[in-house]
Amino acid sequence: MSGASTAMRKRRAGSGELGAVLNAALLILLMGAEAQTQQQLAPQEHAGQQKPAAKPLTLVSGGSNSSLGVEWHHGEEVKDQRRSTTPVAAALEDEDASWTSTTEPAMRLTQPPLKRPSFLEHVHLHPPDGQRRYGPYFEDGLGPFNVTARVGSTVLLDCRIGMLQDKTVTWIQRKEDSIHLLTVGKQAYSNDARFSLNFRYPNNWRLQILFVSRRDEATYECQVATHPPRVLQVRLRVSAPELHILDEHGHAVWDRYYKVGSRVELLCEASRVQESPSTVEWRQAGVSLAAVAKNHSRPDLSVTSGTLVGKDTVRTVLTLQRARKQDSGNYTCVVADIAEATVTVHILNGELPAAVQHGTSGQAPVTPLLGVLVILSHLVVTCQSR
């Protein structure tokens, strides 16, 4: 009895394997039939007809109480094929085998999008201005960039660096005849306290210059310590008013000689003025002469307020009706404390050489050497009179 049971189990196992092979073969036949149907519909698509919607195939195997049967459904059509009970089907009746498989007519092999490798996070695929693809790069390009600042203002020079990692950033000032190290990292290395690093998160290593002056005009370089170094250049230009002091004949002067009692008239002409015209004024020893003339402490003194005569040109006139000895000194024309020009006025008494310029003569200004001679002769005359 046990031998018969063993033989029956072996037959059932063999029948199970055979049934699985038959099911797989039948599924392949069904898929081939579907592919043939698609090939038949292909000419219709080329002829401009609408392609019928894809319909699923469903393969159904009967349950435990049915013989081995297969149905495939294609739209509303149903085709039934049933086989008569076979030893294989009888062997499968005691097994509760039921499965359903749906396969689209057009099978595609799809795969998830490739994840960017982690090492590519350190690679800049499209750096600006043809920079290297690996390591630090300047987000705004290599330059050179031109920056114009007003004298006396605060200047900020940007340097945005991507993927800096552990590299060091330095700023240097480059002129035709000199190179100065300004900052290393976030530390200032210049003896001039006006230069400092004004870092802005996350990656702007910008240089700050306070109270910029004309001598600060230069090329500034932001360098990254790679091999070779990577350099961004910024050319700084400082704009300032231009001042000229003219005499009554329209000649530029720096020294003027007058005889006591002469009329003194000096014109200050300031061009490239962006400030208010009222900021152009005459001063002596730091005191505004317009205020002095207003309170009448010097009756012979008059000063006109700054007058705009062009797009950016301002003029103001200083006048002494009758020059006195104590009127000698330096007279300065100032524009908002950012630019100035000075003329030295000499008021001499007694007989003067004919070459000395005074208020009523139309001769040209004396040379510096002749001026020295005039002063010496004046001292001699003064000593003799005492």
C-alpha positions as a Markdown table, in Angstrom:
| # | Residue | x | y | z |
|---|---|---|---|---|
| 1 | Met | 0.0 | 0.0 | 0.0 |
| 2 | Ser | 2.8 | 2.3 | 0.9 |
| 3 | Gly | 4.5 | 1.5 | -2.4 |
| 4 | Ala | 1.3 | 2.5 | -4.3 |
| 5 | Ser | 1.1 | 5.8 | -2.4 |
| 6 | Thr | 4.7 | 6.6 | -3.2 |
| 7 | Ala | 4.2 | 5.9 | -6.9 |
| 8 | Met | 1.1 | 8.1 | -6.8 |
| 9 | Arg | 3.0 | 11.0 | -5.3 |
| 10 | Lys | 5.7 | 10.7 | -7.9 |
| 11 | Arg | 3.1 | 10.7 | -10.7 |
| 12 | Arg | 1.5 | 13.8 | -9.1 |
| 13 | Ala | 4.8 | 15.6 | -8.9 |
| 14 | Gly | 5.6 | 14.8 | -12.5 |
| 15 | Ser | 2.2 | 15.8 | -13.5 |
| 16 | Gly | 2.6 | 19.1 | -11.7 |
| 17 | Glu | 5.8 | 19.9 | -13.5 |
| 18 | Leu | 4.3 | 18.9 | -16.9 |
| 19 | Gly | 1.3 | 21.2 | -16.2 |
| 20 | Ala | 3.5 | 24.2 | -15.4 |
| 21 | Val | 5.4 | 23.6 | -18.7 |
| 22 | Leu | 2.1 | 23.4 | -20.6 |
| 23 | Asn | 0.8 | 26.6 | -19.0 |
| 24 | Ala | 4.0 | 28.5 | -20.0 |
| 25 | Ala | 3.9 | 27.2 | -23.5 |
| 26 | Leu | 0.2 | 28.2 | -23.8 |
| 27 | Leu | 1.0 | 31.8 | -22.6 |
| 28 | Ile | 3.7 | 32.1 | -25.2 |
| 29 | Leu | 1.3 | 31.0 | -27.9 |
| 30 | Leu | -1.2 | 33.6 | -26.8 |
| 31 | Met | 1.4 | 36.4 | -26.8 |
| 32 | Gly | 2.4 | 35.4 | -30.4 |
| 33 | Ala | -1.3 | 35.6 | -31.4 |
| 34 | Glu | -1.5 | 39.1 | -30.0 |
| 35 | Ala | 1.7 | 40.2 | -31.8 |
| 36 | Gln | 0.2 | 38.8 | -35.1 |
| 37 | Thr | -2.9 | 40.8 | -34.5 |
| 38 | Gln | -0.9 | 44.0 | -34.1 |
| 39 | Gln | 1.0 | 43.3 | -37.4 |
| 40 | Gln | -2.3 | 43.0 | -39.2 |
| 41 | Leu | -3.4 | 46.3 | -37.8 |
| 42 | Ala | -0.2 | 48.1 | -38.8 |
| 43 | Pro | -1.2 | 48.8 | -42.4 |
| 44 | Gln | -4.3 | 50.5 | -41.2 |
| 45 | Glu | -2.3 | 52.9 | -39.1 |
| 46 | His | -0.2 | 53.8 | -42.1 |
| 47 | Ala | -3.3 | 54.4 | -44.2 |
| 48 | Gly | -4.4 | 57.1 | -41.7 |
| 49 | Gln | -6.9 | 55.1 | -39.8 |
| 50 | Gln | -7.1 | 55.4 | -36.0 |
| 51 | Lys | -5.3 | 52.7 | -34.1 |
| 52 | Pro | -7.6 | 50.7 | -31.9 |
| 53 | Ala | -7.0 | 51.0 | -28.2 |
| 54 | Ala | -4.9 | 48.4 | -26.7 |
| 55 | Lys | -6.9 | 45.7 | -24.9 |
| 56 | Pro | -5.5 | 43.5 | -22.2 |
| 57 | Leu | -5.1 | 39.8 | -22.5 |
| 58 | Thr | -6.3 | 37.8 | -19.5 |
| 59 | Leu | -5.3 | 34.2 | -19.1 |
| 60 | Val | -7.5 | 32.3 | -16.6 |
| 61 | Ser | -6.9 | 28.8 | -15.4 |
| 62 | Gly | -9.8 | 26.9 | -13.9 |
| 63 | Gly | -10.3 | 26.1 | -10.2 |
| 64 | Ser | -10.2 | 22.9 | -8.4 |
| 65 | Asn | -13.6 | 21.7 | -9.5 |
| 66 | Ser | -13.1 | 22.3 | -13.3 |
| 67 | Ser | -11.1 | 20.6 | -15.9 |
| 68 | Leu | -8.0 | 22.4 | -17.2 |
| 69 | Gly | -9.5 | 25.2 | -19.3 |
| 70 | Val | -8.1 | 28.4 | -20.7 |
| 71 | Glu | -10.0 | 31.6 | -21.7 |
| 72 | Trp | -8.5 | 34.7 | -23.3 |
| 73 | His | -10.4 | 37.9 | -23.5 |
| 74 | His | -9.8 | 40.5 | -26.2 |
| 75 | Gly | -12.3 | 43.3 | -25.9 |
| 76 | Glu | -15.8 | 42.0 | -26.0 |
| 77 | Glu | -14.8 | 38.8 | -27.9 |
| 78 | Val | -14.6 | 35.6 | -25.9 |
| 79 | Lys | -13.1 | 32.4 | -27.1 |
| 80 | Asp | -13.3 | 29.2 | -25.2 |
| 81 | Gln | -11.1 | 26.3 | -25.6 |
| 82 | Arg | -11.6 | 23.4 | -23.2 |
| 83 | Arg | -9.7 | 20.2 | -23.2 |
| 84 | Ser | -11.2 | 16.9 | -22.1 |
| 85 | Thr | -10.1 | 15.6 | -18.8 |
| 86 | Thr | -6.7 | 14.1 | -19.0 |
| 87 | Pro | -4.6 | 12.3 | -16.4 |
| 88 | Val | -2.7 | 15.6 | -16.0 |
| 89 | Ala | -5.9 | 17.5 | -15.4 |
| 90 | Ala | -7.1 | 14.9 | -12.9 |
| 91 | Ala | -3.9 | 15.1 | -11.0 |
| 92 | Leu | -4.3 | 18.9 | -10.8 |
| 93 | Glu | -7.9 | 18.7 | -9.5 |
| 94 | Asp | -6.8 | 18.2 | -5.9 |
| 95 | Glu | -4.5 | 21.3 | -6.1 |
| 96 | Asp | -6.1 | 24.7 | -5.6 |
| 97 | Ala | -4.3 | 26.4 | -8.5 |
| 98 | Ser | -5.7 | 29.7 | -9.8 |
| 99 | Trp | -3.8 | 32.5 | -11.4 |
| 100 | Thr | -4.4 | 35.4 | -13.7 |
| 101 | Ser | -1.8 | 37.2 | -15.9 |
| 102 | Thr | -2.4 | 40.4 | -17.8 |
| 103 | Thr | 0.1 | 41.4 | -20.5 |
| 104 | Glu | 0.0 | 44.6 | -22.6 |
| 105 | Pro | 0.2 | 44.0 | -26.4 |
| 106 | Ala | 3.3 | 46.2 | -26.7 |
| 107 | Met | 5.8 | 45.1 | -24.1 |
| 108 | Arg | 8.5 | 47.7 | -23.2 |
| 109 | Leu | 11.5 | 47.3 | -21.0 |
| 110 | Thr | 11.5 | 50.4 | -18.7 |
| 111 | Gln | 14.1 | 51.3 | -16.1 |
| 112 | Pro | 14.1 | 54.1 | -13.5 |
| 113 | Pro | 16.1 | 57.2 | -14.3 |
| 114 | Leu | 19.8 | 57.0 | -13.5 |
| 115 | Lys | 20.8 | 58.7 | -10.2 |
| 116 | Arg | 23.6 | 61.2 | -10.5 |
| 117 | Pro | 26.7 | 59.7 | -9.0 |
| 118 | Ser | 27.8 | 61.4 | -5.8 |
| 119 | Phe | 31.2 | 62.3 | -7.1 |
| 120 | Leu | 29.6 | 64.5 | -9.8 |
| 121 | Glu | 28.4 | 66.8 | -7.0 |
| 122 | His | 31.9 | 68.3 | -7.1 |
| 123 | Val | 31.9 | 68.8 | -10.9 |
| 124 | His | 30.6 | 72.0 | -12.5 |
| 125 | Leu | 29.4 | 70.9 | -15.9 |
| 126 | His | 28.8 | 74.3 | -17.4 |
| 127 | Pro | 31.2 | 76.8 | -15.8 |
| 128 | Pro | 31.1 | 80.4 | -17.1 |
| 129 | Asp | 33.7 | 81.9 | -19.4 |
| 130 | Gly | 35.3 | 78.5 | -20.3 |
| 131 | Gln | 36.6 | 77.8 | -16.8 |
| 132 | Arg | 37.7 | 74.4 | -15.8 |
| 133 | Arg | 35.1 | 71.8 | -15.1 |
| 134 | Tyr | 36.6 | 70.6 | -11.8 |
| 135 | Gly | 37.3 | 72.5 | -8.6 |
| 136 | Pro | 36.6 | 76.1 | -7.7 |
| 137 | Tyr | 35.1 | 78.5 | -10.2 |
| 138 | Phe | 34.0 | 82.1 | -10.3 |
| 139 | Glu | 30.2 | 82.4 | -10.7 |
| 140 | Asp | 30.3 | 85.7 | -12.4 |
| 141 | Gly | 33.1 | 84.8 | -14.8 |
| 142 | Leu | 36.8 | 85.7 | -14.9 |
| 143 | Gly | 36.4 | 89.3 | -15.9 |
| 144 | Pro | 38.0 | 91.7 | -16.1 |
| 145 | Phe | 35.2 | 93.8 | -14.7 |
| 146 | Asn | 35.1 | 97.7 | -14.6 |
| 147 | Val | 33.9 | 99.4 | -11.5 |
| 148 | Thr | 33.6 | 103.2 | -11.1 |
| 149 | Ala | 33.4 | 104.8 | -7.7 |
| 150 | Arg | 33.0 | 108.3 | -6.4 |
| 151 | Val | 35.9 | 109.7 | -4.4 |
| 152 | Gly | 35.2 | 109.5 | -0.7 |
| 153 | Ser | 32.6 | 106.7 | -1.1 |
| 154 | Thr | 32.7 | 103.0 | 0.1 |
| 155 | Val | 33.6 | 100.5 | -2.6 |
| 156 | Leu | 32.6 | 96.8 | -2.5 |
| 157 | Leu | 34.2 | 94.4 | -5.1 |
| 158 | Asp | 32.4 | 91.1 | -5.4 |
| 159 | Cys | 34.1 | 87.7 | -5.8 |
| 160 | Arg | 31.5 | 84.8 | -5.8 |
| 161 | Ile | 33.2 | 81.4 | -5.8 |
| 162 | Gly | 31.5 | 78.1 | -6.3 |
| 163 | Met | 32.8 | 74.8 | -4.9 |
| 164 | Leu | 35.7 | 76.5 | -3.1 |
| 165 | Gln | 36.0 | 73.5 | -0.7 |
| 166 | Asp | 39.2 | 74.0 | 1.4 |
| 167 | Lys | 41.0 | 76.5 | -0.9 |
| 168 | Thr | 42.2 | 79.9 | 0.3 |
| 169 | Val | 41.1 | 83.2 | -1.2 |
| 170 | Thr | 43.3 | 86.3 | -1.4 |
| 171 | Trp | 42.9 | 89.8 | -2.7 |
| 172 | Ile | 45.8 | 91.8 | -4.1 |
| 173 | Gln | 46.2 | 95.3 | -5.5 |
| 174 | Arg | 48.1 | 95.5 | -8.8 |
| 175 | Lys | 49.5 | 98.7 | -10.2 |
| 176 | Glu | 52.1 | 99.3 | -12.9 |
| 177 | Asp | 55.0 | 99.5 | -10.5 |
| 178 | Ser | 53.8 | 97.7 | -7.4 |
| 179 | Ile | 51.8 | 94.7 | -6.0 |
| 180 | His | 50.2 | 94.8 | -2.5 |
| 181 | Leu | 48.7 | 91.9 | -0.6 |
| 182 | Leu | 45.4 | 93.1 | 0.9 |
| 183 | Thr | 43.6 | 90.0 | 2.5 |
| 184 | Val | 44.3 | 86.3 | 3.0 |
| 185 | Gly | 41.2 | 84.3 | 3.8 |
| 186 | Lys | 39.1 | 86.6 | 6.1 |
| 187 | Gln | 42.2 | 88.3 | 7.6 |
| 188 | Ala | 43.4 | 91.8 | 6.4 |
| 189 | Tyr | 47.1 | 92.0 | 5.6 |
| 190 | Ser | 47.3 | 95.6 | 4.5 |
| 191 | Asn | 48.7 | 98.4 | 6.6 |
| 192 | Asp | 45.9 | 100.6 | 5.3 |
| 193 | Ala | 43.0 | 100.0 | 7.6 |
| 194 | Arg | 40.5 | 101.1 | 4.9 |
| 195 | Phe | 40.9 | 97.7 | 3.2 |
| 196 | Ser | 39.1 | 94.7 | 4.7 |
| 197 | Leu | 37.2 | 91.5 | 3.7 |
| 198 | Asn | 33.4 | 91.9 | 3.9 |
| 199 | Phe | 32.3 | 88.3 | 3.5 |
| 200 | Arg | 28.7 | 87.6 | 2.6 |
| 201 | Tyr | 27.2 | 84.1 | 3.0 |
| 202 | Pro | 27.3 | 81.7 | 1.3 |
| 203 | Asn | 30.2 | 82.4 | -1.1 |
| 204 | Asn | 30.9 | 86.1 | -1.7 |
| 205 | Trp | 34.5 | 87.0 | -0.8 |
| 206 | Arg | 34.1 | 90.7 | -1.5 |
| 207 | Leu | 36.7 | 93.4 | -0.8 |
| 208 | Gln | 35.7 | 96.6 | 1.0 |
| 209 | Ile | 37.5 | 99.9 | 0.6 |
| 210 | Leu | 36.5 | 102.8 | 2.8 |
| 211 | Phe | 36.8 | 106.5 | 1.8 |
| 212 | Val | 38.1 | 105.6 | -1.7 |
| 213 | Ser | 40.6 | 108.1 | -3.1 |
| 214 | Arg | 42.2 | 108.7 | -6.5 |
| 215 | Arg | 45.3 | 106.8 | -5.4 |
| 216 | Asp | 43.2 | 103.7 | -5.0 |
| 217 | Glu | 42.8 | 103.4 | -8.8 |
| 218 | Ala | 44.3 | 100.0 | -9.7 |
| 219 | Thr | 43.5 | 96.4 | -10.8 |
| 220 | Tyr | 42.3 | 94.2 | -8.0 |
| 221 | Glu | 42.6 | 90.5 | -8.2 |
| 222 | Cys | 40.6 | 87.8 | -6.3 |
| 223 | Gln | 42.8 | 84.7 | -6.4 |
| 224 | Val | 42.0 | 81.1 | -5.4 |
| 225 | Ala | 45.0 | 79.0 | -4.2 |
| 226 | Thr | 44.8 | 76.3 | -6.9 |
| 227 | His | 47.7 | 75.2 | -9.1 |
| 228 | Pro | 47.9 | 77.3 | -11.1 |
| 229 | Pro | 46.0 | 80.0 | -9.2 |
| 230 | Arg | 42.6 | 81.0 | -10.6 |
| 231 | Val | 42.2 | 84.8 | -10.9 |
| 232 | Leu | 39.3 | 87.2 | -11.2 |
| 233 | Gln | 40.2 | 90.8 | -12.1 |
| 234 | Val | 38.4 | 94.0 | -11.2 |
| 235 | Arg | 39.5 | 97.4 | -12.6 |
| 236 | Leu | 38.6 | 100.2 | -10.2 |
| 237 | Arg | 38.3 | 103.8 | -11.5 |
| 238 | Val | 37.7 | 106.6 | -9.1 |
| 239 | Ser | 35.9 | 109.7 | -10.3 |
| 240 | Ala | 36.3 | 113.1 | -8.7 |
| 241 | Pro | 35.6 | 116.7 | -9.5 |
| 242 | Glu | 38.3 | 118.7 | -11.3 |
| 243 | Leu | 39.0 | 122.1 | -9.9 |
| 244 | His | 40.7 | 125.1 | -11.6 |
| 245 | Ile | 41.3 | 128.5 | -10.1 |
| 246 | Leu | 41.5 | 131.3 | -12.7 |
| 247 | Asp | 42.4 | 135.0 | -12.4 |
| 248 | Glu | 40.5 | 137.9 | -13.9 |
| 249 | His | 42.1 | 137.2 | -17.2 |
| 250 | Gly | 41.0 | 133.6 | -17.3 |
| 251 | His | 44.5 | 132.2 | -16.6 |
| 252 | Ala | 45.0 | 129.3 | -14.2 |
| 253 | Val | 47.0 | 130.4 | -11.2 |
| 254 | Trp | 48.6 | 128.9 | -8.1 |
| 255 | Asp | 50.3 | 132.1 | -6.8 |
| 256 | Arg | 49.1 | 135.7 | -7.2 |
| 257 | Tyr | 50.8 | 138.9 | -6.3 |
| 258 | Tyr | 48.9 | 142.1 | -5.7 |
| 259 | Lys | 49.7 | 145.6 | -4.5 |
| 260 | Val | 47.9 | 146.9 | -1.4 |
| 261 | Gly | 44.7 | 148.5 | -2.5 |
| 262 | Ser | 44.3 | 146.4 | -5.7 |
| 263 | Arg | 41.1 | 144.6 | -6.6 |
| 264 | Val | 41.4 | 140.8 | -6.3 |
| 265 | Glu | 39.1 | 138.5 | -8.2 |
| 266 | Leu | 39.5 | 134.7 | -8.3 |
| 267 | Leu | 37.2 | 132.3 | -10.1 |
| 268 | Cys | 36.9 | 128.7 | -9.1 |
| 269 | Glu | 35.6 | 126.4 | -11.8 |
| 270 | Ala | 34.6 | 122.8 | -10.8 |
| 271 | Ser | 33.8 | 120.3 | -13.5 |
| 272 | Arg | 32.4 | 116.7 | -13.2 |
| 273 | Val | 30.4 | 117.8 | -10.2 |
| 274 | Gln | 27.7 | 115.2 | -9.1 |
| 275 | Glu | 27.0 | 116.9 | -5.8 |
| 276 | Ser | 24.9 | 120.0 | -5.2 |
| 277 | Pro | 26.3 | 123.3 | -6.6 |
| 278 | Ser | 26.1 | 124.7 | -3.1 |
| 279 | Thr | 28.9 | 122.3 | -2.0 |
| 280 | Val | 31.4 | 124.3 | -4.1 |
| 281 | Glu | 32.7 | 127.0 | -1.9 |
| 282 | Trp | 35.7 | 129.2 | -0.9 |
| 283 | Arg | 37.5 | 128.6 | 2.4 |
| 284 | Gln | 40.5 | 130.1 | 4.2 |
| 285 | Ala | 42.0 | 128.3 | 7.1 |
| 286 | Gly | 39.0 | 125.9 | 7.1 |
| 287 | Val | 36.5 | 128.7 | 7.5 |
| 288 | Ser | 33.8 | 129.3 | 4.9 |
| 289 | Leu | 34.3 | 132.7 | 3.3 |
| 290 | Ala | 30.7 | 132.9 | 2.2 |
| 291 | Ala | 29.7 | 132.9 | 5.9 |
| 292 | Val | 32.4 | 135.5 | 6.6 |
| 293 | Ala | 31.1 | 137.8 | 3.9 |
| 294 | Lys | 27.5 | 137.3 | 5.1 |
| 295 | Asn | 28.3 | 138.6 | 8.6 |
| 296 | His | 30.2 | 141.6 | 7.2 |
| 297 | Ser | 33.3 | 140.9 | 9.3 |
| 298 | Arg | 35.3 | 141.7 | 6.2 |
| 299 | Pro | 33.5 | 144.5 | 4.3 |
| 300 | Asp | 35.7 | 144.3 | 1.2 |
| 301 | Leu | 35.1 | 140.6 | 0.8 |
| 302 | Ser | 32.3 | 139.1 | -1.4 |
| 303 | Val | 31.7 | 135.5 | -2.5 |
| 304 | Thr | 29.1 | 134.3 | -5.0 |
| 305 | Ser | 27.4 | 131.1 | -4.3 |
| 306 | Gly | 28.0 | 128.1 | -6.6 |
| 307 | Thr | 26.3 | 128.5 | -9.9 |
| 308 | Leu | 25.7 | 125.7 | -12.4 |
| 309 | Val | 26.9 | 126.8 | -15.8 |
| 310 | Gly | 26.8 | 123.4 | -17.6 |
| 311 | Lys | 25.7 | 119.8 | -17.2 |
| 312 | Asp | 28.2 | 119.2 | -14.4 |
| 313 | Thr | 30.2 | 122.5 | -14.1 |
| 314 | Val | 29.9 | 124.9 | -11.2 |
| 315 | Arg | 31.5 | 128.3 | -10.8 |
| 316 | Thr | 32.0 | 130.5 | -7.7 |
| 317 | Val | 33.8 | 133.9 | -7.6 |
| 318 | Leu | 35.8 | 135.4 | -4.7 |
| 319 | Thr | 36.3 | 139.2 | -4.8 |
| 320 | Leu | 38.4 | 141.6 | -2.6 |
| 321 | Gln | 37.5 | 145.2 | -3.5 |
| 322 | Arg | 40.6 | 146.7 | -1.8 |
| 323 | Ala | 43.3 | 144.2 | -0.9 |
| 324 | Arg | 45.0 | 144.7 | 2.5 |
| 325 | Lys | 48.2 | 143.3 | 3.8 |
| 326 | Gln | 46.4 | 141.0 | 6.1 |
| 327 | Asp | 44.5 | 139.5 | 3.2 |
| 328 | Ser | 47.6 | 137.6 | 2.2 |
| 329 | Gly | 47.3 | 133.8 | 2.6 |
| 330 | Asn | 46.0 | 130.6 | 1.1 |
| 331 | Tyr | 42.5 | 130.5 | -0.5 |
| 332 | Thr | 41.0 | 127.1 | -1.1 |
| 333 | Cys | 38.1 | 126.1 | -3.4 |
| 334 | Val | 36.4 | 122.9 | -2.0 |
| 335 | Val | 33.8 | 120.5 | -3.4 |
| 336 | Ala | 32.0 | 118.7 | -0.6 |
| 337 | Asp | 35.3 | 117.8 | 1.2 |
| 338 | Ile | 36.2 | 115.4 | -1.6 |
| 339 | Ala | 38.3 | 117.7 | -3.9 |
| 340 | Glu | 40.0 | 121.0 | -3.5 |
| 341 | Ala | 42.4 | 123.4 | -5.1 |
| 342 | Thr | 44.4 | 126.2 | -3.5 |
| 343 | Val | 45.9 | 129.5 | -4.6 |
| 344 | Thr | 48.4 | 131.6 | -2.6 |
| 345 | Val | 47.7 | 135.3 | -2.6 |
| 346 | His | 50.5 | 137.8 | -1.8 |
| 347 | Ile | 49.6 | 141.4 | -1.0 |
| 348 | Leu | 52.7 | 143.6 | -1.1 |
| 349 | Asn | 53.1 | 147.2 | -0.2 |
| 350 | Gly | 55.6 | 149.8 | -1.4 |
| 351 | Glu | 57.2 | 150.0 | -4.8 |
| 352 | Leu | 57.1 | 146.6 | -6.6 |
| 353 | Pro | 59.1 | 145.4 | -9.6 |
| 354 | Ala | 57.3 | 146.0 | -12.9 |
| 355 | Ala | 57.1 | 142.2 | -13.5 |
| 356 | Val | 54.9 | 141.7 | -10.4 |
| 357 | Gln | 51.3 | 140.9 | -11.2 |
| 358 | His | 48.9 | 143.3 | -9.6 |
| 359 | Gly | 45.2 | 144.0 | -9.9 |
| 360 | Thr | 45.4 | 146.6 | -12.7 |
| 361 | Ser | 48.2 | 145.2 | -14.8 |
| 362 | Gly | 47.5 | 142.7 | -17.6 |
| 363 | Gln | 50.9 | 141.1 | -17.5 |
| 364 | Ala | 51.3 | 137.3 | -17.1 |
| 365 | Pro | 52.0 | 135.8 | -13.7 |
| 366 | Val | 55.6 | 135.8 | -12.4 |
| 367 | Thr | 57.7 | 132.7 | -12.4 |
| 368 | Pro | 58.4 | 131.0 | -9.0 |
| 369 | Leu | 62.1 | 132.3 | -9.1 |
| 370 | Leu | 60.9 | 135.8 | -9.8 |
| 371 | Gly | 58.4 | 135.5 | -7.0 |
| 372 | Val | 61.2 | 134.7 | -4.5 |
| 373 | Leu | 63.1 | 137.7 | -5.6 |
| 374 | Val | 60.1 | 139.9 | -5.1 |
| 375 | Ile | 59.6 | 138.6 | -1.6 |
| 376 | Leu | 63.2 | 139.2 | -0.7 |
| 377 | Ser | 63.1 | 142.7 | -2.0 |
| 378 | His | 59.9 | 143.3 | 0.0 |
| 379 | Leu | 61.6 | 142.1 | 3.1 |
| 380 | Val | 64.5 | 144.4 | 2.5 |
| 381 | Val | 62.2 | 147.4 | 2.0 |
| 382 | Thr | 60.4 | 146.5 | 5.2 |
| 383 | Cys | 63.6 | 146.3 | 7.2 |
| 384 | Gln | 64.8 | 149.6 | 5.9 |
| 385 | Ser | 61.5 | 151.3 | 6.8 |
| 386 | Arg | 61.9 | 150.2 | 10.4 |
